[in-house]
Amino acid sequence: MAAFRSTLYVLLATFLSVILGEPDRCPAAQDLKKASILVVTSHNTPPYQEMLAGFKAEIAKRGIQAEISAYSLDENPGGTQLVEKIPRDRTSLLFAIGSKALDAVSKVPPEIPILTGLIPTAPESGTRGNVTGVTMEFPVEDQFEKIRQFLPNCRNIGVVYGPPNASRIEHATKVAARMGFTLHGRQIAGPSDLPAALDHLANRVEILWGIPDELVFTPQTAKHILLYSLRNRIPLAGLSGVWTKAGALYSLEWDYQDMGAQCAEMGARILGGTSPGKIPFIGPRKMVYSLNLKTAAHMKLEIPESIEKSALLIFR
């Protein structure tokens, strides 16, 4: 009877593995003992260090015995030349953290898989099939849901943008409609058009949505945008803690260690034999935020205690 049960368990396990398939996980550690990972970072500042730490921790957690060598372009002025000398036969994976690092490794042989992170958006279509990674761009749905949490009665969202962001705003407009919002967008050709665009939105929107845009959100335009927000009592969803500290109601922030872990998960798939070209670029899975309570008080906004407690940074 015991032998029968043992045989039954084996058959059942085989049946389940066929029906359910194997989970998408890292190959066994012994398959990856010879993995050699070269990391190139744009800078040696905390965000890059935290992302690398998260990457290393997840690699170790998954039992991947890999030799990881890290180089910062800040500390290696000849970083580009260094990357050009990468031994293609001894590099299992190249991890580029930051746009500058990604540019530096863009000319490596196509057989070397490239993983990247801490870049604003995914490279344009047509990029070689040996690159994938995690961008800094949060899904539009998540950004609008955060607006709903801060301003439950908000129905009209304003955004000013330049021509390169036109397709992004077209997509966001559709997302907003599905979520019960109306997105009022004003496209500008240059910074000189910004005042008129903001004036147009003044009586139409309850919040100004900040998106990465080289024409709109710059050090030169920051003062004008923040003054517009405070004078009209239209909260600004900023781009980073710097904007929150300066007067934005809140800004979405990044958990750099978790983004590093995300990259490691993708790296494990690549080391296991999956082509980077078959792994889509993704955004951060974890969203944190900074909050300016002084701005909230000025605009007479009541911030729920749960939101205040969950903030990564609070400016008072």
MARDO-83272 format. One record per residue (C-alpha): residue number from 1; y, x, z. Coordinates in nm, 3 decimals, padded with zeros to 5 digits. Layout:
N
<roza num="NUM" Y="Y" X="X" Z="Z"/>
...
This chain:
316
<roza num="1" Y="00.000" X="00.000" Z="00.000"/>
<roza num="2" Y="00.239" X="00.284" Z="00.086"/>
<roza num="3" Y="00.162" X="00.449" Z="-00.247"/>
<roza num="4" Y="00.234" X="00.120" Z="-00.423"/>
<roza num="5" Y="00.572" X="00.086" Z="-00.249"/>
<roza num="6" Y="00.661" X="00.446" Z="-00.340"/>
<roza num="7" Y="00.578" X="00.383" Z="-00.705"/>
<roza num="8" Y="00.775" X="00.057" Z="-00.697"/>
<roza num="9" Y="01.084" X="00.233" Z="-00.559"/>
<roza num="10" Y="01.064" X="00.496" Z="-00.833"/>
<roza num="11" Y="01.036" X="00.230" Z="-01.103"/>
<roza num="12" Y="01.322" X="00.031" Z="-00.952"/>
<roza num="13" Y="01.547" X="00.337" Z="-00.936"/>
<roza num="14" Y="01.465" X="00.418" Z="-01.300"/>
<roza num="15" Y="01.540" X="00.060" Z="-01.404"/>
<roza num="16" Y="01.878" X="00.059" Z="-01.228"/>
<roza num="17" Y="01.979" X="00.393" Z="-01.379"/>
<roza num="18" Y="01.907" X="00.257" Z="-01.727"/>
<roza num="19" Y="02.088" X="-00.073" Z="-01.670"/>
<roza num="20" Y="02.388" X="00.056" Z="-01.478"/>
<roza num="21" Y="02.418" X="00.398" Z="-01.636"/>
<roza num="22" Y="02.514" X="00.716" Z="-01.462"/>
<roza num="23" Y="02.852" X="00.710" Z="-01.279"/>
<roza num="24" Y="03.138" X="00.913" Z="-01.426"/>
<roza num="25" Y="03.129" X="01.200" Z="-01.185"/>
<roza num="26" Y="03.141" X="01.573" Z="-01.184"/>
<roza num="27" Y="02.825" X="01.754" Z="-01.292"/>
<roza num="28" Y="02.621" X="01.926" Z="-01.024"/>
<roza num="29" Y="02.777" X="02.236" Z="-00.877"/>
<roza num="30" Y="02.504" X="02.463" Z="-01.015"/>
<roza num="31" Y="02.602" X="02.360" Z="-01.370"/>
<roza num="32" Y="02.957" X="02.485" Z="-01.318"/>
<roza num="33" Y="02.910" X="02.807" Z="-01.125"/>
<roza num="34" Y="03.054" X="03.015" Z="-01.407"/>
<roza num="35" Y="03.363" X="02.797" Z="-01.456"/>
<roza num="36" Y="03.683" X="02.998" Z="-01.487"/>
<roza num="37" Y="04.009" X="02.807" Z="-01.452"/>
<roza num="38" Y="04.346" X="02.960" Z="-01.536"/>
<roza num="39" Y="04.651" X="02.783" Z="-01.389"/>
<roza num="40" Y="05.000" X="02.839" Z="-01.529"/>
<roza num="41" Y="05.294" X="02.679" Z="-01.346"/>
<roza num="42" Y="05.649" X="02.641" Z="-01.473"/>
<roza num="43" Y="05.794" X="02.725" Z="-01.132"/>
<roza num="44" Y="05.683" X="02.829" Z="-00.786"/>
<roza num="45" Y="05.863" X="02.550" Z="-00.599"/>
<roza num="46" Y="05.705" X="02.300" Z="-00.355"/>
<roza num="47" Y="05.612" X="02.025" Z="-00.609"/>
<roza num="48" Y="05.417" X="02.277" Z="-00.818"/>
<roza num="49" Y="05.257" X="02.433" Z="-00.511"/>
<roza num="50" Y="05.156" X="02.092" Z="-00.375"/>
<roza num="51" Y="05.007" X="01.988" Z="-00.707"/>
<roza num="52" Y="04.806" X="02.309" Z="-00.729"/>
<roza num="53" Y="04.687" X="02.262" Z="-00.369"/>
<roza num="54" Y="04.569" X="01.908" Z="-00.447"/>
<roza num="55" Y="04.390" X="02.035" Z="-00.757"/>
<roza num="56" Y="04.209" X="02.311" Z="-00.569"/>
<roza num="57" Y="04.111" X="02.080" Z="-00.284"/>
<roza num="58" Y="03.958" X="01.822" Z="-00.520"/>
<roza num="59" Y="03.775" X="02.090" Z="-00.720"/>
<roza num="60" Y="03.621" X="02.220" Z="-00.397"/>
<roza num="61" Y="03.545" X="01.868" Z="-00.275"/>
<roza num="62" Y="03.346" X="01.805" Z="-00.591"/>
<roza num="63" Y="03.135" X="02.113" Z="-00.531"/>
<roza num="64" Y="03.259" X="02.297" Z="-00.839"/>
<roza num="65" Y="03.224" X="02.670" Z="-00.779"/>
<roza num="66" Y="03.506" X="02.789" Z="-01.003"/>
<roza num="67" Y="03.718" X="03.100" Z="-01.011"/>
<roza num="68" Y="04.080" X="02.980" Z="-01.014"/>
<roza num="69" Y="04.358" X="03.221" Z="-01.110"/>
<roza num="70" Y="04.719" X="03.101" Z="-01.087"/>
<roza num="71" Y="05.033" X="03.243" Z="-01.248"/>
<roza num="72" Y="05.392" X="03.121" Z="-01.219"/>
<roza num="73" Y="05.631" X="03.170" Z="-01.510"/>
<roza num="74" Y="05.903" X="03.226" Z="-01.248"/>
<roza num="75" Y="05.721" X="03.536" Z="-01.126"/>
<roza num="76" Y="05.594" X="03.649" Z="-01.465"/>
<roza num="77" Y="05.884" X="03.680" Z="-01.711"/>
<roza num="78" Y="05.630" X="03.778" Z="-01.975"/>
<roza num="79" Y="05.424" X="03.469" Z="-01.904"/>
<roza num="80" Y="05.406" X="03.365" Z="-02.267"/>
<roza num="81" Y="05.259" X="03.700" Z="-02.366"/>
<roza num="82" Y="05.022" X="03.675" Z="-02.070"/>
<roza num="83" Y="04.894" X="03.339" Z="-02.191"/>
<roza num="84" Y="04.849" X="03.469" Z="-02.545"/>
<roza num="85" Y="04.601" X="03.724" Z="-02.410"/>
<roza num="86" Y="04.379" X="03.462" Z="-02.245"/>
<roza num="87" Y="04.015" X="03.552" Z="-02.310"/>
<roza num="88" Y="03.882" X="03.251" Z="-02.497"/>
<roza num="89" Y="03.522" X="03.330" Z="-02.413"/>
<roza num="90" Y="03.584" X="03.347" Z="-02.039"/>
<roza num="91" Y="03.825" X="03.056" Z="-01.986"/>
<roza num="92" Y="03.656" X="02.724" Z="-01.912"/>
<roza num="93" Y="03.981" X="02.534" Z="-01.853"/>
<roza num="94" Y="04.354" X="02.602" Z="-01.874"/>
<roza num="95" Y="04.570" X="02.397" Z="-01.635"/>
<roza num="96" Y="04.942" X="02.392" Z="-01.723"/>
<roza num="97" Y="05.166" X="02.246" Z="-01.451"/>
<roza num="98" Y="05.509" X="02.148" Z="-01.587"/>
<roza num="99" Y="05.663" X="02.117" Z="-01.934"/>
<roza num="100" Y="05.761" X="02.483" Z="-01.952"/>
<roza num="101" Y="05.405" X="02.588" Z="-01.873"/>
<roza num="102" Y="05.265" X="02.346" Z="-02.131"/>
<roza num="103" Y="05.495" X="02.491" Z="-02.397"/>
<roza num="104" Y="05.386" X="02.841" Z="-02.298"/>
<roza num="105" Y="05.017" X="02.766" Z="-02.351"/>
<roza num="106" Y="05.058" X="02.551" Z="-02.661"/>
<roza num="107" Y="04.945" X="02.831" Z="-02.894"/>
<roza num="108" Y="04.617" X="02.918" Z="-02.727"/>
<roza num="109" Y="04.304" X="02.883" Z="-02.944"/>
<roza num="110" Y="04.210" X="02.514" Z="-02.989"/>
<roza num="111" Y="03.865" X="02.572" Z="-02.838"/>
<roza num="112" Y="04.024" X="02.628" Z="-02.495"/>
<roza num="113" Y="04.064" X="02.287" Z="-02.325"/>
<roza num="114" Y="04.410" X="02.229" Z="-02.175"/>
<roza num="115" Y="04.481" X="02.006" Z="-01.877"/>
<roza num="116" Y="04.844" X="01.940" Z="-01.785"/>
<roza num="117" Y="05.046" X="01.768" Z="-01.516"/>
<roza num="118" Y="05.401" X="01.728" Z="-01.388"/>
<roza num="119" Y="05.532" X="01.646" Z="-01.735"/>
<roza num="120" Y="05.769" X="01.350" Z="-01.788"/>
<roza num="121" Y="05.569" X="01.170" Z="-02.058"/>
<roza num="122" Y="05.263" X="01.224" Z="-02.274"/>
<roza num="123" Y="05.320" X="01.443" Z="-02.581"/>
<roza num="124" Y="05.380" X="01.258" Z="-02.906"/>
<roza num="125" Y="05.081" X="01.141" Z="-03.105"/>
<roza num="126" Y="04.945" X="01.413" Z="-03.326"/>
<roza num="127" Y="04.905" X="01.663" Z="-03.044"/>
<roza num="128" Y="04.591" X="01.872" Z="-03.077"/>
<roza num="129" Y="04.280" X="01.715" Z="-02.935"/>
<roza num="130" Y="04.235" X="01.984" Z="-02.670"/>
<roza num="131" Y="04.508" X="01.851" Z="-02.436"/>
<roza num="132" Y="04.515" X="01.574" Z="-02.174"/>
<roza num="133" Y="04.658" X="01.523" Z="-01.828"/>
<roza num="134" Y="04.866" X="01.326" Z="-01.581"/>
<roza num="135" Y="05.229" X="01.241" Z="-01.659"/>
<roza num="136" Y="05.504" X="01.156" Z="-01.410"/>
<roza num="137" Y="05.561" X="00.816" Z="-01.568"/>
<roza num="138" Y="05.472" X="00.516" Z="-01.352"/>
<roza num="139" Y="05.341" X="00.208" Z="-01.537"/>
<roza num="140" Y="05.619" X="-00.040" Z="-01.613"/>
<roza num="141" Y="05.425" X="-00.316" Z="-01.437"/>
<roza num="142" Y="05.421" X="-00.114" Z="-01.115"/>
<roza num="143" Y="05.792" X="-00.041" Z="-01.138"/>
<roza num="144" Y="05.880" X="-00.407" Z="-01.184"/>
<roza num="145" Y="05.648" X="-00.507" Z="-00.901"/>
<roza num="146" Y="05.836" X="-00.265" Z="-00.676"/>
<roza num="147" Y="06.163" X="-00.434" Z="-00.777"/>
<roza num="148" Y="06.009" X="-00.766" Z="-00.672"/>
<roza num="149" Y="05.921" X="-00.621" Z="-00.332"/>
<roza num="150" Y="06.275" X="-00.498" Z="-00.269"/>
<roza num="151" Y="06.450" X="-00.799" Z="-00.421"/>
<roza num="152" Y="06.219" X="-01.105" Z="-00.405"/>
<roza num="153" Y="06.482" X="-01.332" Z="-00.564"/>
<roza num="154" Y="06.563" X="-01.099" Z="-00.852"/>
<roza num="155" Y="06.512" X="-01.243" Z="-01.198"/>
<roza num="156" Y="06.741" X="-01.030" Z="-01.417"/>
<roza num="157" Y="06.698" X="-00.654" Z="-01.457"/>
<roza num="158" Y="06.952" X="-00.437" Z="-01.636"/>
<roza num="159" Y="06.888" X="-00.109" Z="-01.814"/>
<roza num="160" Y="07.102" X="00.126" Z="-02.023"/>
<roza num="161" Y="06.921" X="00.360" Z="-02.260"/>
<roza num="162" Y="06.954" X="00.591" Z="-02.557"/>
<roza num="163" Y="06.781" X="00.560" Z="-02.899"/>
<roza num="164" Y="06.473" X="00.770" Z="-02.801"/>
<roza num="165" Y="06.382" X="00.507" Z="-02.540"/>
<roza num="166" Y="06.408" X="00.209" Z="-02.776"/>
<roza num="167" Y="06.033" X="00.155" Z="-02.813"/>
<roza num="168" Y="05.983" X="00.192" Z="-02.440"/>
<roza num="169" Y="06.241" X="-00.079" Z="-02.369"/>
<roza num="170" Y="06.082" X="-00.304" Z="-02.631"/>
<roza num="171" Y="05.753" X="-00.277" Z="-02.444"/>
<roza num="172" Y="05.923" X="-00.321" Z="-02.105"/>
<roza num="173" Y="06.097" X="-00.637" Z="-02.226"/>
<roza num="174" Y="05.760" X="-00.797" Z="-02.299"/>
<roza num="175" Y="05.618" X="-00.684" Z="-01.965"/>
<roza num="176" Y="05.922" X="-00.824" Z="-01.783"/>
<roza num="177" Y="05.880" X="-01.164" Z="-01.951"/>
<roza num="178" Y="05.512" X="-01.180" Z="-01.848"/>
<roza num="179" Y="05.613" X="-01.106" Z="-01.488"/>
<roza num="180" Y="05.889" X="-01.367" Z="-01.473"/>
<roza num="181" Y="06.184" X="-01.131" Z="-01.528"/>
<roza num="182" Y="06.444" X="-01.104" Z="-01.801"/>
<roza num="183" Y="06.525" X="-00.747" Z="-01.903"/>
<roza num="184" Y="06.881" X="-00.704" Z="-02.025"/>
<roza num="185" Y="06.897" X="-00.379" Z="-02.220"/>
<roza num="186" Y="07.206" X="-00.207" Z="-02.362"/>
<roza num="187" Y="07.152" X="00.081" Z="-02.600"/>
<roza num="188" Y="07.421" X="00.349" Z="-02.621"/>
<roza num="189" Y="07.482" X="00.624" Z="-02.874"/>
<roza num="190" Y="07.640" X="00.862" Z="-02.623"/>
<roza num="191" Y="07.780" X="00.894" Z="-02.269"/>
<roza num="192" Y="08.118" X="00.759" Z="-02.382"/>
<roza num="193" Y="07.951" X="00.420" Z="-02.443"/>
<roza num="194" Y="07.822" X="00.401" Z="-02.085"/>
<roza num="195" Y="08.120" X="00.226" Z="-01.916"/>
<roza num="196" Y="08.122" X="-00.060" Z="-02.167"/>
<roza num="197" Y="07.745" X="-00.101" Z="-02.140"/>
<roza num="198" Y="07.761" X="-00.122" Z="-01.761"/>
<roza num="199" Y="08.050" X="-00.368" Z="-01.773"/>
<roza num="200" Y="07.845" X="-00.590" Z="-02.004"/>
<roza num="201" Y="07.563" X="-00.603" Z="-01.749"/>
<roza num="202" Y="07.783" X="-00.658" Z="-01.443"/>
<roza num="203" Y="07.763" X="-01.039" Z="-01.433"/>
<roza num="204" Y="07.417" X="-01.068" Z="-01.580"/>
<roza num="205" Y="07.180" X="-00.864" Z="-01.363"/>
<roza num="206" Y="07.074" X="-00.825" Z="-00.999"/>
<roza num="207" Y="06.951" X="-00.466" Z="-01.027"/>
<roza num="208" Y="07.002" X="-00.165" Z="-01.254"/>
<roza num="209" Y="06.674" X="00.000" Z="-01.352"/>
<roza num="210" Y="06.701" X="00.374" Z="-01.391"/>
<roza num="211" Y="06.472" X="00.542" Z="-01.644"/>
<roza num="212" Y="06.458" X="00.906" Z="-01.756"/>
<roza num="213" Y="06.715" X="00.925" Z="-02.035"/>
<roza num="214" Y="06.913" X="01.233" Z="-02.135"/>
<roza num="215" Y="07.209" X="01.025" Z="-02.255"/>
<roza num="216" Y="07.239" X="00.796" Z="-01.952"/>
<roza num="217" Y="07.125" X="00.965" Z="-01.633"/>
<roza num="218" Y="07.282" X="01.308" Z="-01.620"/>
<roza num="219" Y="07.479" X="01.509" Z="-01.362"/>
<roza num="220" Y="07.792" X="01.419" Z="-01.557"/>
<roza num="221" Y="07.731" X="01.042" Z="-01.551"/>
<roza num="222" Y="07.585" X="01.017" Z="-01.198"/>
<roza num="223" Y="07.917" X="00.953" Z="-01.020"/>
<roza num="224" Y="08.018" X="00.677" Z="-01.262"/>
<roza num="225" Y="07.679" X="00.500" Z="-01.237"/>
<roza num="226" Y="07.668" X="00.515" Z="-00.857"/>
<roza num="227" Y="08.026" X="00.390" Z="-00.820"/>
<roza num="228" Y="07.947" X="00.104" Z="-01.057"/>
<roza num="229" Y="07.645" X="00.014" Z="-00.846"/>
<roza num="230" Y="07.829" X="00.022" Z="-00.513"/>
<roza num="231" Y="08.146" X="-00.153" Z="-00.631"/>
<roza num="232" Y="07.957" X="-00.436" Z="-00.800"/>
<roza num="233" Y="07.690" X="-00.453" Z="-00.530"/>
<roza num="234" Y="07.422" X="-00.416" Z="-00.796"/>
<roza num="235" Y="07.144" X="-00.200" Z="-00.650"/>
<roza num="236" Y="07.028" X="00.099" Z="-00.851"/>
<roza num="237" Y="06.659" X="00.184" Z="-00.876"/>
<roza num="238" Y="06.710" X="00.558" Z="-00.903"/>
<roza num="239" Y="06.509" X="00.843" Z="-01.050"/>
<roza num="240" Y="06.439" X="01.058" Z="-00.744"/>
<roza num="241" Y="06.528" X="01.122" Z="-00.382"/>
<roza num="242" Y="06.844" X="01.300" Z="-00.497"/>
<roza num="243" Y="06.968" X="00.974" Z="-00.648"/>
<roza num="244" Y="06.866" X="00.778" Z="-00.336"/>
<roza num="245" Y="07.054" X="01.017" Z="-00.111"/>
<roza num="246" Y="07.362" X="00.982" Z="-00.334"/>
<roza num="247" Y="07.361" X="00.601" Z="-00.314"/>
<roza num="248" Y="07.075" X="00.442" Z="-00.510"/>
<roza num="249" Y="06.898" X="00.172" Z="-00.309"/>
<roza num="250" Y="06.560" X="00.336" Z="-00.366"/>
<roza num="251" Y="06.378" X="00.568" Z="-00.602"/>
<roza num="252" Y="06.013" X="00.600" Z="-00.683"/>
<roza num="253" Y="05.866" X="00.933" Z="-00.577"/>
<roza num="254" Y="05.551" X="01.127" Z="-00.654"/>
<roza num="255" Y="05.262" X="01.227" Z="-00.434"/>
<roza num="256" Y="05.217" X="01.570" Z="-00.589"/>
<roza num="257" Y="04.895" X="01.652" Z="-00.406"/>
<roza num="258" Y="04.734" X="01.330" Z="-00.523"/>
<roza num="259" Y="04.849" X="01.397" Z="-00.878"/>
<roza num="260" Y="04.681" X="01.737" Z="-00.849"/>
<roza num="261" Y="04.362" X="01.561" Z="-00.737"/>
<roza num="262" Y="04.387" X="01.330" Z="-01.038"/>
<roza num="263" Y="04.408" X="01.633" Z="-01.264"/>
<roza num="264" Y="04.104" X="01.785" Z="-01.094"/>
<roza num="265" Y="03.906" X="01.468" Z="-01.159"/>
<roza num="266" Y="03.993" X="01.491" Z="-01.528"/>
<roza num="267" Y="03.917" X="01.864" Z="-01.521"/>
<roza num="268" Y="03.571" X="01.794" Z="-01.380"/>
<roza num="269" Y="03.497" X="01.571" Z="-01.679"/>
<roza num="270" Y="03.614" X="01.841" Z="-01.917"/>
<roza num="271" Y="03.402" X="02.105" Z="-01.746"/>
<roza num="272" Y="03.112" X="01.864" Z="-01.774"/>
<roza num="273" Y="03.143" X="01.858" Z="-02.153"/>
<roza num="274" Y="03.390" X="01.577" Z="-02.231"/>
<roza num="275" Y="03.650" X="01.670" Z="-02.492"/>
<roza num="276" Y="04.010" X="01.644" Z="-02.362"/>
<roza num="277" Y="04.094" X="01.443" Z="-02.671"/>
<roza num="278" Y="03.863" X="01.168" Z="-02.548"/>
<roza num="279" Y="04.038" X="01.145" Z="-02.211"/>
<roza num="280" Y="04.368" X="00.952" Z="-02.238"/>
<roza num="281" Y="04.682" X="01.068" Z="-02.061"/>
<roza num="282" Y="04.743" X="00.867" Z="-01.746"/>
<roza num="283" Y="05.028" X="00.816" Z="-01.500"/>
<roza num="284" Y="05.028" X="00.865" Z="-01.123"/>
<roza num="285" Y="04.794" X="00.629" Z="-00.939"/>
<roza num="286" Y="04.988" X="00.656" Z="-00.613"/>
<roza num="287" Y="05.347" X="00.539" Z="-00.579"/>
<roza num="288" Y="05.575" X="00.633" Z="-00.290"/>
<roza num="289" Y="05.949" X="00.583" Z="-00.258"/>
<roza num="290" Y="06.267" X="00.690" Z="-00.085"/>
<roza num="291" Y="06.510" X="00.436" Z="00.064"/>
<roza num="292" Y="06.882" X="00.434" Z="00.144"/>
<roza num="293" Y="06.950" X="00.197" Z="00.435"/>
<roza num="294" Y="07.323" X="00.261" Z="00.421"/>
<roza num="295" Y="07.331" X="00.129" Z="00.066"/>
<roza num="296" Y="07.121" X="-00.171" Z="00.169"/>
<roza num="297" Y="07.367" X="-00.253" Z="00.446"/>
<roza num="298" Y="07.666" X="-00.217" Z="00.212"/>
<roza num="299" Y="07.504" X="-00.462" Z="-00.030"/>
<roza num="300" Y="07.401" X="-00.694" Z="00.255"/>
<roza num="301" Y="07.035" X="-00.667" Z="00.165"/>
<roza num="302" Y="06.766" X="-00.729" Z="00.423"/>
<roza num="303" Y="06.491" X="-00.472" Z="00.387"/>
<roza num="304" Y="06.157" X="-00.593" Z="00.528"/>
<roza num="305" Y="06.025" X="-00.379" Z="00.810"/>
<roza num="306" Y="05.704" X="-00.313" Z="00.617"/>
<roza num="307" Y="05.902" X="-00.157" Z="00.330"/>
<roza num="308" Y="06.107" X="00.056" Z="00.565"/>
<roza num="309" Y="05.799" X="00.183" Z="00.747"/>
<roza num="310" Y="05.625" X="00.274" Z="00.423"/>
<roza num="311" Y="05.913" X="00.479" Z="00.281"/>
<roza num="312" Y="05.847" X="00.847" Z="00.221"/>
<roza num="313" Y="06.211" X="00.933" Z="00.286"/>
<roza num="314" Y="06.484" X="00.726" Z="00.451"/>
<roza num="315" Y="06.856" X="00.797" Z="00.424"/>
<roza num="316" Y="07.078" X="00.627" Z="00.681"/>
